[in-house]
Amino acid sequence: MADKKEITVRATQRAGRGKNDARRTRRDGLVPVTVYGGAGETIAAAAPLRELAAILRSDSGRNTIFTLDIEGLGPSEVMFHDSSDRFPFAGD
């Protein structure tokens, strides 16, 4: 079995939510992310596109568990999740 590689992505907390805030975040070269789970509330943050894209291009890709260190909140282990509901046989 291969050794586990520790990957840490530093992110900043986002105050705004919604489509316009997400567009501004992307314009700045960041990716809007939402962290769910645990006992706390959901957390809106922004992470560098380059670092997240490198994780997606890795051998484990979307299945990679990595640490997201959100400024002011501390690190959390996370992984990618596709929230889109698609039903290819229903024509959606």
C-alpha positions as CSV (number, residue, x, y, z in Angstrom):
1,M,0.0,0.0,0.0
2,A,1.3,3.5,-0.8
3,D,2.1,6.0,1.9
4,K,-0.6,8.5,2.6
5,K,0.5,11.9,1.3
6,E,-0.6,14.8,3.5
7,I,-2.2,17.6,1.4
8,T,-3.1,20.9,3.0
9,V,-5.0,23.6,1.2
10,R,-5.2,27.0,2.9
11,A,-8.5,28.9,2.5
12,T,-10.2,32.1,3.7
13,Q,-13.6,32.4,5.2
14,R,-16.2,34.1,2.9
15,A,-18.7,36.5,4.4
16,G,-21.1,36.6,1.5
17,R,-23.1,33.8,-0.1
18,G,-24.9,33.5,-3.4
19,K,-24.3,33.7,-7.1
20,N,-22.8,37.2,-7.2
21,D,-20.4,36.5,-4.4
22,A,-19.4,33.2,-6.0
23,R,-18.7,35.0,-9.3
24,R,-16.5,37.6,-7.6
25,T,-14.6,34.8,-5.8
26,R,-14.0,33.0,-9.1
27,R,-12.9,36.2,-10.8
28,D,-10.1,36.5,-8.1
29,G,-8.8,33.0,-9.0
30,L,-10.4,31.3,-6.0
31,V,-13.0,28.6,-5.8
32,P,-16.0,29.1,-3.5
33,V,-16.3,26.1,-1.2
34,T,-18.8,25.0,1.4
35,V,-17.8,22.7,4.3
36,Y,-20.7,20.6,5.7
37,G,-20.7,18.1,8.5
38,G,-19.6,17.9,12.1
39,A,-21.5,19.5,15.0
40,G,-21.1,23.1,13.7
41,E,-22.8,25.1,11.0
42,T,-21.9,25.0,7.4
43,I,-18.8,27.1,6.5
44,A,-18.4,29.2,3.4
45,A,-14.8,29.6,2.3
46,A,-12.7,30.4,-0.7
47,A,-9.7,28.2,-1.8
48,P,-7.1,28.7,-4.5
49,L,-8.1,27.1,-7.8
50,R,-4.5,26.0,-8.6
51,E,-4.3,23.8,-5.4
52,L,-7.7,22.2,-5.8
53,A,-7.1,21.5,-9.5
54,A,-3.8,19.8,-8.6
55,I,-5.7,17.5,-6.2
56,L,-8.3,16.6,-8.9
57,R,-5.5,15.8,-11.3
58,S,-3.8,13.4,-8.8
59,D,-4.0,9.6,-9.0
60,S,-6.8,9.5,-6.4
61,G,-8.6,12.5,-7.9
62,R,-12.0,13.2,-6.4
63,N,-11.5,10.5,-3.8
64,T,-8.7,12.4,-2.2
65,I,-9.1,13.2,1.5
66,F,-7.2,16.4,2.3
67,T,-6.9,19.1,4.9
68,L,-8.7,22.4,4.4
69,D,-7.2,24.9,6.7
70,I,-9.6,27.8,6.9
71,E,-8.1,31.0,8.3
72,G,-9.5,31.7,11.8
73,L,-11.3,28.3,12.1
74,G,-8.5,25.8,11.9
75,P,-8.0,22.6,9.8
76,S,-10.6,20.1,8.8
77,E,-10.3,16.9,6.8
78,V,-12.5,17.1,3.7
79,M,-13.1,15.5,0.3
80,F,-14.9,16.6,-2.8
81,H,-18.6,16.0,-3.2
82,D,-20.7,16.5,-6.3
83,S,-24.0,17.9,-5.2
84,S,-25.7,18.0,-8.6
85,D,-28.6,15.6,-9.1
86,R,-28.5,14.1,-12.6
87,F,-30.8,11.4,-13.9
88,P,-29.4,10.5,-17.3
89,F,-32.3,8.1,-18.1
90,A,-34.9,10.7,-17.2
91,G,-33.5,13.3,-19.6
92,D,-32.5,15.8,-16.9
